[in-house]
Amino acid sequence: MYFHRQELQHSATPEKPDAVYARKLQEVLGGQYGEISVAMQYQFQAWNMHMPGKYRDLVFGIGAEEMGHVEMLAIMIAQLLEKAPLGITEDAVQEDPTVAAVIGGTDIQQGIVAGAGARPVDSMGNPWQGSFITASGNLLADFTANANAEMQGRVQVARLYHQTDDHGVKDLLAFLLARDTMHQNQWLAAAAELQEEGLEKLPVPSNFPLDKEDRDVAYQYINFSDGTKAGDGRWASGPTPDGKGEFSYLPEPPAGVPMPPPTHPDARFYGTTELPNTVEKLAGRAQDALHKE
């Protein structure tokens, strides 16, 4: 059950309107690594979790917090749009060539579609997609993906922090940066604890029998580039992080195997092949006559 309390986790009040910056904030609201993505990712991970206890409670709790971050950004964007000029401002065009190139830097649909409000889109107006979220049911895979999402999101918020002089906006971003710091550490700690408790280990999934994979190449770094320094890395020699093998380094790929001949799908796909067109037509008609799918 969800219950909404009409208060914010942190202040979200800008000093002045700024439609251009409102568009930029859309990225950390509705972009691939925005707050909508992590909020939905954590909720679906909790709904799909197969075990009760601290990990499920953790994911439910953080998912609820992220919904509050969605709300703070949406409200900040709406306030940045409030009383902002409806057209292209001369200052915006003069001060930033990029702004001039993208209709003054404003999101036209924030005004036309949302009535001076936020939208579930990124900074280019691309709709938020459910395909952004990761919820596999494997907790080590999911928690690692969560850490990545928080890292990517914090990178974007950090960049946005330096693109405004509005103290109200910076105050909110400083708070979000701090929460992203916590969340990065939280997911890495949770992933480590899963392994310490033996619930999941590397390689993920750890309960897949290793003898079913080709172990001869399981720990080889194969250099597919003309660069020469990759062999100096930790991934090219020494024990592997999963504790089950030793890294090795191949300076170039071994010889491959012959390419299979081109495929010849059903003639009714109408792909171009080396067969005469009349032959393919006859084949298709024969298959139709025989009701062959």
Backbone torsions as a table, in degrees:
resi	resn	phi	psi	omega
1	MET	NA	134.7	176.6
2	TYR	-104.5	141.6	175.5
3	PHE	-134.7	127.4	-177.4
4	HIS	-100.2	125.5	174.9
5	ARG	-103.1	127.6	-173.4
6	GLN	-82.4	66.8	172.0
7	GLU	-150.8	160.5	-177.3
8	LEU	-104.9	152.8	176.4
9	GLN	-66.9	-31.0	-178.7
10	HIS	-151.6	157.4	-179.8
11	SER	-58.7	140.8	179.0
12	ALA	-139.3	64.2	-175.6
13	THR	-128.8	113.8	177.9
14	PRO	-77.3	163.0	177.2
15	GLU	-77.2	-31.6	-175.2
16	LYS	-154.9	161.0	178.4
17	PRO	-68.8	151.7	178.9
18	ASP	-163.3	91.5	-176.5
19	ALA	-66.8	-31.2	178.8
20	VAL	-65.4	-45.2	-179.9
21	TYR	-70.5	-30.6	176.0
22	ALA	-58.7	-38.5	177.6
23	ARG	-67.0	-39.7	179.1
24	LYS	-62.5	-40.0	-179.7
25	LEU	-64.1	-21.2	178.6
26	GLN	-58.2	-27.6	-178.2
27	GLU	-64.1	-43.9	-178.2
28	VAL	-85.8	1.4	170.3
29	LEU	-97.4	-58.1	-172.2
30	GLY	-116.4	12.8	177.1
31	GLY	-80.9	-179.2	-176.9
32	GLN	-57.3	-37.3	-179.1
33	TYR	-111.1	23.5	179.7
34	GLY	-79.7	-179.9	-174.8
35	GLU	-67.5	-32.3	176.7
36	ILE	-62.0	-41.4	-178.5
37	SER	-62.7	-50.0	-176.6
38	VAL	-70.0	-34.3	178.2
39	ALA	-60.8	-48.0	-178.6
40	MET	-72.5	-34.7	178.7
41	GLN	-60.7	-47.2	-177.1
42	TYR	-69.8	-36.1	178.9
43	GLN	-64.7	-46.4	-178.9
44	PHE	-67.7	-33.7	175.9
45	GLN	-62.3	-41.6	179.7
46	ALA	-67.7	-44.6	179.7
47	TRP	-62.4	-31.8	-177.1
48	ASN	-92.9	1.9	-174.4
49	MET	-74.5	141.7	-172.4
50	HIS	-98.3	2.5	-177.2
51	MET	-141.2	143.3	177.2
52	PRO	-81.3	174.4	172.5
53	GLY	113.3	-157.6	-168.0
54	LYS	-64.8	-34.6	-178.0
55	TYR	-69.8	-40.7	178.5
56	ARG	-66.8	-42.2	178.2
57	ASP	-63.5	-39.5	176.9
58	LEU	-58.0	-49.1	-174.5
59	VAL	-69.4	-40.8	175.9
60	PHE	-60.0	-43.5	-177.1
61	GLY	-64.6	-45.9	-178.6
62	ILE	-70.7	-32.3	176.1
63	GLY	-62.5	-39.3	178.0
64	ALA	-66.4	-40.6	178.2
65	GLU	-61.4	-41.4	-177.8
66	GLU	-65.1	-31.1	174.2
67	MET	-61.9	-36.1	175.3
68	GLY	-65.4	-32.2	176.8
69	HIS	-70.5	-36.4	173.2
70	VAL	-56.7	-46.2	-177.5
71	GLU	-64.5	-43.1	-179.2
72	MET	-61.8	-43.3	-179.5
73	LEU	-68.6	-40.0	178.7
74	ALA	-61.5	-41.6	179.6
75	ILE	-69.6	-39.2	176.4
76	MET	-61.8	-44.5	180.0
77	ILE	-62.2	-43.2	179.6
78	ALA	-61.6	-38.5	179.9
79	GLN	-73.0	-33.8	175.2
80	LEU	-65.2	-30.1	179.6
81	LEU	-83.4	-23.7	-179.0
82	GLU	-62.8	126.2	178.4
83	LYS	65.7	11.8	175.0
84	ALA	-76.0	150.6	177.8
85	PRO	-56.6	141.0	-177.1
86	LEU	-80.0	-22.8	-178.1
87	GLY	-108.2	-166.9	177.6
88	ILE	-79.0	126.7	179.1
89	THR	-87.7	144.1	-179.2
90	GLU	-61.6	-38.6	-179.2
91	ASP	-62.3	-43.3	-178.4
92	ALA	-61.3	-39.8	-178.9
93	VAL	-70.1	-40.2	-176.1
94	GLN	-72.6	-35.5	-171.7
95	GLU	-85.5	-21.7	-173.3
96	ASP	-141.7	106.3	-179.8
97	PRO	-58.8	-32.5	178.7
98	THR	-64.5	-40.7	178.6
99	VAL	-60.9	-44.0	-179.5
100	ALA	-61.8	-33.8	-177.5
101	ALA	-74.5	-20.7	-177.9
102	VAL	-118.7	62.7	175.5
103	ILE	48.3	49.9	177.9
104	GLY	73.0	6.4	178.0
105	GLY	81.2	2.7	-179.2
106	THR	-95.9	156.3	176.5
107	ASP	-93.1	107.9	-175.8
108	ILE	-58.9	-36.6	-176.2
109	GLN	-73.6	-19.4	173.6
110	GLN	-60.6	-33.0	177.9
111	GLY	-88.1	-46.2	-173.6
112	ILE	-75.1	-43.6	-174.2
113	VAL	-91.5	-44.1	-172.5
114	ALA	-99.4	-1.8	178.1
115	GLY	60.8	49.5	-177.9
116	ALA	65.4	49.2	178.3
117	GLY	-139.8	173.6	178.1
118	ALA	-75.2	158.8	178.2
119	ARG	-133.7	155.9	177.8
120	PRO	-80.3	63.4	-178.0
121	VAL	-137.3	170.2	174.3
122	ASP	-89.6	-172.0	-174.3
123	SER	-70.4	-14.2	176.3
124	MET	-99.5	3.1	179.3
125	GLY	87.1	4.4	177.8
126	ASN	-72.2	130.6	-177.1
127	PRO	-62.2	145.6	173.4
128	TRP	-62.0	142.5	-176.6
129	GLN	-122.3	137.1	175.8
130	GLY	-63.6	-21.1	179.0
131	SER	-68.7	-10.0	177.0
132	PHE	-68.8	-24.8	-169.3
133	ILE	-88.9	151.2	177.4
134	THR	-118.6	121.5	177.3
135	ALA	-149.8	81.6	-170.3
136	SER	-89.1	-18.0	-172.7
137	GLY	90.6	-14.5	174.6
138	ASN	-95.8	114.9	-169.1
139	LEU	-68.1	-35.6	179.5
140	LEU	-68.4	-41.0	176.0
141	ALA	-63.5	-44.1	-177.5
142	ASP	-68.6	-44.2	-177.9
143	PHE	-66.0	-34.5	176.2
144	THR	-66.7	-40.8	175.6
145	ALA	-63.4	-36.5	178.9
146	ASN	-64.5	-42.3	178.0
147	ALA	-60.7	-41.6	177.7
148	ASN	-63.0	-42.5	-180.0
149	ALA	-61.4	-41.6	179.3
150	GLU	-68.7	-35.7	177.8
151	MET	-66.3	-47.9	179.6
152	GLN	-63.0	-41.8	179.1
153	GLY	-63.3	-41.0	-179.2
154	ARG	-67.6	-36.1	175.5
155	VAL	-58.2	-44.7	-177.7
156	GLN	-69.0	-41.8	178.4
157	VAL	-64.6	-38.5	178.9
158	ALA	-62.7	-39.5	177.4
159	ARG	-65.7	-42.1	179.7
160	LEU	-65.8	-30.9	-179.7
161	TYR	-57.4	-36.3	-176.8
162	HIS	-88.0	2.3	-177.8
163	GLN	-106.3	15.7	176.9
164	THR	-145.8	150.3	172.8
165	ASP	-108.5	6.1	-177.8
166	ASP	-76.4	116.2	-176.0
167	HIS	-65.9	-32.2	177.6
168	GLY	-66.4	-41.8	177.2
169	VAL	-66.2	-45.7	-179.7
170	LYS	-60.6	-34.8	179.1
171	ASP	-63.0	-44.3	178.0
172	LEU	-66.1	-43.8	-178.9
173	LEU	-65.1	-35.5	177.0
174	ALA	-62.3	-38.9	177.6
175	PHE	-66.4	-46.2	-179.5
176	LEU	-64.5	-37.2	175.8
177	LEU	-60.5	-42.7	179.8
178	ALA	-65.3	-40.3	178.7
179	ARG	-68.1	-34.8	175.4
180	ASP	-65.4	-35.5	175.2
181	THR	-60.0	-47.4	177.9
182	MET	-60.9	-45.4	-174.4
183	HIS	-67.9	-36.3	174.6
184	GLN	-59.4	-50.4	-179.4
185	ASN	-64.1	-37.2	-179.7
186	GLN	-61.5	-47.1	-177.3
187	TRP	-69.9	-36.9	177.5
188	LEU	-66.6	-38.1	177.0
189	ALA	-65.9	-41.4	179.9
190	ALA	-65.5	-39.8	178.4
191	ALA	-64.4	-40.8	178.5
192	ALA	-65.3	-40.5	-178.4
193	GLU	-66.9	-37.4	175.4
194	LEU	-56.0	-42.9	-178.1
195	GLN	-72.4	-40.5	179.1
196	GLU	-61.9	-35.2	-179.3
197	GLU	-84.3	-3.4	178.1
198	GLY	75.3	13.1	179.8
199	LEU	-75.2	-31.4	178.0
200	GLU	-157.2	141.4	179.7
201	LYS	-135.9	171.2	172.6
202	LEU	-81.3	148.3	-7.2
203	PRO	-77.4	149.2	178.9
204	VAL	-81.7	134.7	-8.1
205	PRO	-78.7	135.1	-172.7
206	SER	-75.9	-14.0	179.3
207	ASN	-92.1	4.4	172.0
208	PHE	-78.8	129.6	-175.8
209	PRO	-61.5	123.5	-178.7
210	LEU	-64.9	-26.2	-179.3
211	ASP	-72.2	-4.7	176.6
212	LYS	-88.5	-10.9	178.8
213	GLU	-102.2	164.3	179.1
214	ASP	-79.6	91.5	-172.5
215	ARG	-67.5	-17.6	-179.5
216	ASP	-63.7	-27.4	-177.2
217	VAL	-114.1	10.0	-173.3
218	ALA	-65.8	-26.6	-175.7
219	TYR	-129.0	24.5	178.7
220	GLN	-91.3	128.6	165.1
221	TYR	-89.3	115.6	179.8
222	ILE	-103.8	120.3	-175.2
223	ASN	-82.8	106.6	178.5
224	PHE	-100.7	21.8	-179.8
225	SER	-129.9	158.7	176.2
226	ASP	-84.2	3.7	171.3
227	GLY	-68.6	152.4	-172.9
228	THR	-116.0	-2.1	-171.0
229	LYS	-97.0	-10.1	-176.6
230	ALA	-60.7	-27.7	179.6
231	GLY	-67.7	-11.3	179.3
232	ASP	-83.6	-8.5	-173.3
233	GLY	-82.1	164.2	179.3
234	ARG	-61.1	-23.6	-177.7
235	TRP	-83.1	-1.0	-175.0
236	ALA	-106.9	-11.6	177.7
237	SER	-159.0	158.1	178.7
238	GLY	93.4	178.1	-176.5
239	PRO	-67.5	146.6	179.7
240	THR	-82.3	153.3	-179.8
241	PRO	-57.8	-27.7	179.6
242	ASP	-79.0	-6.0	177.4
243	GLY	72.1	14.7	-174.7
244	LYS	-113.3	5.4	-177.7
245	GLY	-170.1	-173.0	177.7
246	GLU	-126.0	134.3	175.9
247	PHE	-67.4	147.9	170.4
248	SER	-135.2	162.6	-175.1
249	TYR	-126.6	127.8	173.7
250	LEU	-111.4	120.0	-175.9
251	PRO	-66.4	-19.9	176.7
252	GLU	-153.8	157.5	-177.6
253	PRO	-65.3	144.9	173.5
254	PRO	-69.4	168.5	179.4
255	ALA	-58.0	141.7	180.0
256	GLY	-88.3	-166.6	178.8
257	VAL	-117.3	157.9	-177.8
258	PRO	-60.0	145.2	175.3
259	MET	-70.4	135.2	174.9
260	PRO	-62.2	156.6	178.3
261	PRO	-65.9	160.2	178.9
262	PRO	-57.4	147.4	178.8
263	THR	-78.5	158.8	176.7
264	HIS	-131.8	84.1	-179.2
265	PRO	-70.8	175.9	178.1
266	ASP	-47.2	133.8	-177.9
267	ALA	-58.1	-24.1	-177.2
268	ARG	-78.3	0.9	167.8
269	PHE	-82.0	-14.3	174.4
270	TYR	60.8	36.1	171.2
271	GLY	-81.0	152.1	-179.3
272	THR	-81.8	126.0	178.5
273	THR	-129.2	177.7	179.3
274	GLU	-77.5	-8.4	179.3
275	LEU	-73.6	145.0	177.6
276	PRO	-58.0	144.4	-178.0
277	ASN	-58.0	-37.6	-178.6
278	THR	-65.4	-35.4	178.8
279	VAL	-65.1	-43.7	-179.4
280	GLU	-66.6	-37.8	177.6
281	LYS	-61.9	-43.8	179.5
282	LEU	-63.9	-39.8	179.7
283	ALA	-63.1	-43.1	179.0
284	GLY	-63.1	-42.4	179.3
285	ARG	-65.1	-38.5	180.0
286	ALA	-65.6	-40.4	178.9
287	GLN	-65.8	-38.9	177.0
288	ASP	-63.5	-42.5	-178.7
289	ALA	-63.5	-34.6	-179.6
290	LEU	-87.8	3.0	-177.8
291	HIS	55.2	40.7	-177.8
292	LYS	-95.0	123.1	178.7
293	GLU	-94.5	NA	NA
